[in-house]
């Protein structure tokens, strides 16, 4: 499962070490200030990784943009898609009126708003 999830990151031209670091932070295998102690160690699943990447692409992020987001906030891959990512995007759009290019710009500047 780990190797399959690493392959999902191949499009971003990360080194093997970078891919491992991203997945380890995202799934609680490595200490992360974002998760603190609340994240249980988990094994990444290819389906979850791909769904998350597809959702982020649907927001208008290119693979180059996703590369930047994953470097800044690798934990995004471990976030729950419906309960965290989609809810946070809806909150930004409905409560704050941040949509389209403004949303895209915010995600590149402060990727942690996704989680």
BALUMRO-802586 format. One line per field, with one value per residue (C-alpha): residue in one letter; chain; z, y, x. Coordinates in pm, whole numbers, padded with zeros to 5 digits. Last residue first. Layout:
BEGIN
code = c(A, ...)
unit = c(A, ...)
zz = c(Z, ...)
yy = c(Y, ...)
xx = c(X, ...)
//
This chain:
BEGIN
code = c(X, X, X, X, X, X, X, X, X, X, X, X, X, X, X, X, X, X, X, X, X, X, X, X, X, X, X, X, X, X, X, X, X, X, X, X, X, X, X, X, X, X, X, X, X, X, X, X, X, X, X, X, X, X, X, X, X, X, X, X, X, X, X, X, X, X, X, X, X, X, X, X, X, X, X, X, X, X, X, X, X, X, X, X, X, X, X, X, X, X, X, X, X, X, X, X, X, X, X, X, X, X, X, X, X, X, X, X, X, X, X, X, X, X, X)
unit = c(A, A, A, A, A, A, A, A, A, A, A, A, A, A, A, A, A, A, A, A, A, A, A, A, A, A, A, A, A, A, A, A, A, A, A, A, A, A, A, A, A, A, A, A, A, A, A, A, A, A, A, A, A, A, A, A, A, A, A, A, A, A, A, A, A, A, A, A, A, A, A, A, A, A, A, A, A, A, A, A, A, A, A, A, A, A, A, A, A, A, A, A, A, A, A, A, A, A, A, A, A, A, A, A, A, A, A, A, A, A, A, A, A, A, A)
zz = c(00728, 00405, 00582, 00631, 00271, 00354, 00052, -00218, -00074, -00041, -00408, -00525, -00304, -00441, -00796, -00754, -00422, -00086, 00025, 00393, 00531, 00217, 00022, 00311, 00498, 00189, 00151, 00516, 00486, 00172, 00329, 00682, 00714, 00349, 00256, 00592, 00621, 00567, 00226, 00364, 00612, 00345, 00411, 00266, 00035, -00058, -00136, -00357, -00551, -00579, -00748, -01005, -01054, -01122, -00859, -00989, -00700, -00892, -00871, -00492, -00517, -00749, -00510, -00218, -00414, -00528, -00175, -00041, -00319, -00277, 00092, 00334, 00639, 00971, 01286, 01501, 01470, 01790, 01938, 01751, 01412, 01273, 01462, 01283, 01422, 01165, 01093, 01147, 00803, 00637, 00794, 00683, 00341, 00276, 00413, 00200, -00114, -00029, 00020, -00311, -00482, -00578, -00946, -00885, -01109, -00897, -00598, -00684, -00704, -00337, -00256, -00443, -00256, 00082, 00000)
yy = c(02098, 02292, 02617, 02465, 02549, 02912, 03086, 02832, 02765, 03140, 03201, 02926, 03063, 03413, 03274, 03105, 03159, 03329, 03471, 03437, 03244, 03065, 03008, 02964, 02748, 02535, 02484, 02384, 02137, 01981, 01932, 01831, 01606, 01506, 01439, 01331, 01476, 01244, 01383, 01737, 01645, 01726, 02098, 02316, 02057, 01910, 02256, 02343, 02016, 02072, 02406, 02240, 01967, 02241, 02363, 02466, 02345, 02022, 01954, 01953, 01702, 01479, 01485, 01389, 01113, 00980, 00969, 00799, 00537, 00473, 00398, 00543, 00334, 00486, 00604, 00767, 01144, 01329, 01376, 01691, 01657, 01991, 01995, 01676, 01379, 01106, 00800, 01000, 00950, 01282, 01321, 00974, 01020, 01348, 01215, 00901, 01104, 01338, 01043, 00887, 01221, 01432, 01484, 01576, 01308, 01041, 01120, 00852, 00609, 00672, 00562, 00236, 00184, 00233, 00000)
xx = c(-00697, -00723, -00640, -00294, -00204, -00137, 00013, -00075, -00420, -00483, -00397, -00633, -00909, -00859, -00850, -01187, -01358, -01310, -01645, -01550, -01844, -01961, -01638, -01396, -01648, -01710, -01333, -01307, -01595, -01448, -01107, -01206, -01508, -01539, -01176, -01040, -00691, -00396, -00300, -00323, -00050, 00206, 00148, 00422, 00580, 00242, 00103, 00399, 00371, -00003, 00064, 00291, 00031, -00223, -00467, -00807, -01022, -01088, -00714, -00743, -01028, -00826, -00529, -00752, -00922, -00582, -00441, -00755, -00755, -00382, -00419, -00168, -00085, -00182, -00015, -00280, -00296, -00394, -00047, 00052, -00120, -00007, 00322, 00414, 00602, 00659, 00445, 00128, -00024, 00051, 00395, 00508, 00351, 00530, 00860, 00838, 00770, 01059, 01296, 01193, 01262, 00965, 00887, 00522, 00373, 00541, 00317, 00061, 00354, 00427, 00071, 00128, 00454, 00288, 00000)
//
